[in-house]
Amino acid sequence: MMAEFPQNQSIIEQVGNASATLRHRVSFNDLRPGGTVSGPVMMMLADVALYVAILGEIGIVPLTVTTSLSINFLRKPSANADLLGVCKLMKVGRTLAIGEVSLYSEGSDDRVAHAVGTYAIPRRRD
């Protein structure tokens, strides 16, 4: 992952079995007015969790890209806890992969956001 995506700030906790769990250490720069984690930070974690889960299934295919990402913000995440992204892939085909990501503040079982995304998988050139 570091070779293909060195600017990634998320920590991979688990990958495999059509799933991935990532951690984002929340910092002051991630907060918006009101003392909550900003929407773009949550969307980034959901997107990267999908990417990691998909590459865990198909191997390193750098040009696998997001084609659709929708997120519902459910409750205010903690500004004092890491953000966890738990991804489950729903379908991995030859050209598309679809998955969902639940986001949590560490230490809580309450989802703070739910995202669904689709990735395009490029054709392999052998």
N, C-alpha and C positions, 0 to 999 in steps of 0.2 A: 504494500500500500504506500509506503513512504517513497518508493521509487517513482510511482505513477502519480501520486497526489501528496507531495511533500508539505503543502500549505494546510493540509487537514489539521484541525485542532481537536478533533474528537479522539477518544481512546476506545479501541475495540476491546470489549470485554469478552465477547463470545461470538463465534461464527460457525455455522454448520446446520445441517438438517433443515434447509430452506428457511433459515432465520439468522438474525444477528442482534446483538445487544451492544449499544455504544453508550459512552459516558461523555458528557461535556461539562468541564469544570467551569461553573458560572463565575464570572468576574464582574467588576464594576462596569467594564466596557460593554457587557451584554445586557445591561439594565436600561429600561426606558423610564421616563418620568412616571412616578407612582411606585417606584421600587420593585418592579416586576421584570422578569426576563422578556426581552423584546420578541415580537412575532418572527422577525427574520432569523433570529438565533434558533428558535424552535423549528422553523421551516428548514433551516440548514441541517440540523441534527436529523430530522426525518429523512431528508434527501440523502444524506451520507449513509444512514442506516440501511436504506433501500439499496444503495449502490454496493455496500459491503456484502449484504445478504445475497444479492444477485451474483456478484463476482465469486462469492463462496460456492455458488452452484455451477457457474459456467467457466470459471477460471478468469485469469486477468485478461480482460478485453477492454483496453483503455477507452475506446470510442463508444462504449455503452453509455447512452445519454438519457437524461430525463426528457420525456415527452409530455407528461402530465403530472401535476402534483396539486392535490387539494387538501386543505387542512381545516379542521374545526378546533377552535380554541375553547376549551371546556371550563377551565378555572385558572385562577392566578397561580403560577408556579412560585415556589420559594426562591427568594433572591439569595438565600444563605445555604442552599443545598445544590449538589450537582444535578444536572438534568440527565435522565436516562431515556434512551430510545430503544424500544423493543420492537423489532421488525419480524413479521411473518410473511413469507411469500405465499401468494394465493395461486399463481400460475407462472411457470417459466416455459415459454415456447421457443421456437427457433429464432423469431425476430422480435418478440415482445415479452416482457416480464412485468407482472403486476403484484404489488404487495401492499400491506398496511403496516403502519407504525403507531404504536401507543407511546406517548411521552409521559414521564412521571418525574416528580421531584424526589430525589433519593430520600428514603425513609417513609414514603407515603404510598399507599396502594391506590390512591385516587388519581385517575388519568387527568393530566392537565391539557392534553391535546390528542387528537386522533387524525392521522393523515393517510391518504390513499394515493399511490403513485404508480405510474407506468413508465417503463424504460424501453427504449429501442435498442436492440442488440444487432450490431452490424454483421453482415455476412463475413464468414471467415474466408480469407484468401489463402488457400494452401499452396 
